[in-house]
């Protein structure tokens, strides 16, 4: 499937592997900006986006040289999403344990006001779909292929996210 | 662009890009570490409630058992903030020599690693952490035989008139080992992590908010006037400030510590060694203006057996060891070739702790009976070889809250009186005075537990004993699954920090580290009032009243004070810490021996 060239995706289509000559540095340089933006959206807020990109690249490297991936951008994005989702689950379990133990979590939540606070409440996969669809303007079919889910699931996530963010959207409309 | 897209765009731009080359280089390193040395990377375990509780107990709290025996692992608590003057038998120091490696035998591994907001650190763990991290405040000699807390990473720590707003101004120009600057934001992230963590969530329950004022200023608002807040910022060296990158890297936070301390982390091989090397751009200098630290490298090795640790020191295979075995310390101290540094004030206190939430020890007569039946002097002579100091109250001399023993009305060993009290209890309740006594599973603890049981049985009580591994014992204490327990509490500190062991609640609700399950309104009021009382004499009076209340109600039978000593070969110097950054005189507190000033002959 020939998708339109966008930052950090389908490198093998943008620039065949042979042309890159197996140069991982060049490959990562081409993908970096897009991957980093994606990481910034899906990563927990206390995680630097670069750290998430690094971790995902490290996972990829443990499997095979980066230049041997057919679609490194897609692989790394999926890896980042898995890492972010696992981290969120771990964090939630930890919070629940604390709540049971100490009863109240409110007093321990950070108090840094931010208009991004609402976005933080969305799961990473929902943020990922919204970002790819709204900002990078991919079709849901493309988003689904990139993230390894069905188109229906991608649409459902976007819908769920928009519902949650309704207050922001309404403010926007007003 | 719609609002949603704008927000997503903003989100996509957050953080500071380090560039594709740096990202790839780091990714290659991570991939290589895991592939080549899988045992070196230790993931933090999932913390379930019990584990969290245990973590609180071991990391925020006092010790399960702080006595001192060979072959005993340390389980010291962490939120003790000591008050002490040094009693250091170190050699007269010549001019420090830079360079060289120190091999340091510590008495326990820290398997959970060094992600400080969540770490469970024994005294050994704190020692390692003190090499890598700095704290905002440090203890200093107050010039009157006591301790005060002075700024360290902080340039100043000042309060408003009501003691409910503390402003922490940081020193400029300090960087973490990864090159990131120490900023107010970094400190706020650390304090938030501590508040959110299981370990300090209880201790910092009275923190209301943390605000970044400017690049180098953080403001902490508290729920109540908090006079001794600077002591909490040290917390026995537990509250080190970690690089934001470390805190953000959850996968490696425990295994790749990044601080501003005198040594930077190199590598950790679990149960084998942890190596740190000199931070060549460390911010502290000694009194003659030389940049600290002096040593090039320290290799910390866990040697859990006290006798083996001592042999290693005497044979020269290590240069320094930590030990909380007073018998071993005395023996080494007697050897001319060995130097021993101890903290004169600031140790833990070992006691029989009662669970006062249920029979039989919800009854004061029962507690009095056991107190009269016990002969601490005999226990100290038999089990501790007279190498420890008898304790008759929680706070040692020099700490606010200490009361002259002559006016305390200390229970004395009186077998006849014990029998009378046992009979009285049985008449009053219609039941035998029967209880189970819990201790940890170390050989020494078993000895003491058996001695106590023997003395109680001699007074007519029915005693069963249980020995538990430390984690299980902590959970038993938290859950109230015991009648009486051999226990060690960090009390050699400011009582503000130690009050948490006896308060029935905190600002967040139930207090899980109220191990005796006390619900003593009078004691709660005294401890709460002590936190907020700015006038030193009145503050002392409040804590002394708390000590009297603890003694009258016999919530513990105090046995002896415990300490961790730093023992070195004669080639090692500098166990007296260097002058503090603000020019204050240093002091060794609660067995935390700074490594920043250590050096060795070549």
Interface residues (C-beta under 8 A of the other chain):
Chain A: X24 X25 X28 X29 X31 X32 X36 X37 X38 X40 X41 X45 X46 X47 X48 X49 X50 X51 X53 X54 X55 X57 X58 X59 X60 X61 X62 X87 X90 X93 X94 X97 X98 X100 X101 X102 X103 X104 X107 X108 X109 X110 X111 X115 X116 X119 X127 X130 X131 X134 X135 X162 X165 X168 X169 X171 X172
Chain B: X2 X3 X4 X5 X7 X8 X9 X10 X11 X12 X13 X14 X15 X16 X17 X18 X19 X20 X21 X22 X23 X24 X26 X27 X28 X30 X31 X34 X35 X46 X47 X48 X49 X52 X53 X56 X189 X192 X195 X196 X198 X201 X202 X205 X208 X209 X210 X211 X244 X245 X247 X248 X249 X250 X251 X507 X508 X509 X510 X512
